[in-house]
Amino acid sequence: MKEERIAQSKVTRRSQITIPKKVQDKLGKIKEGDYILFFEDNNRICIRKGELIEASSKR
């Protein structure tokens, strides 16, 4: 698999990052309150725009 870096972001003192415009464009329209989901795949971290799915409560 060919790897191509499309953007980079610097981590702030509070461990936050800004999602670069190129990444936002690839993810689709992102607005305040949207969720960005993080997945692990073969030792890689992938991000995706999505909805938070609440874990089912155990009884």
PyMOL commands that set and color helices and strands:
alter all, ss='L'
color gray80, all
select helices_A, chain A and resi 21-27
alter helices_A, ss='H'
color red, helices_A
select strands_A, chain A and resi 35-41+44-50
alter strands_A, ss='S'
color yellow, strands_A
deselect
rebuild
show_as cartoon
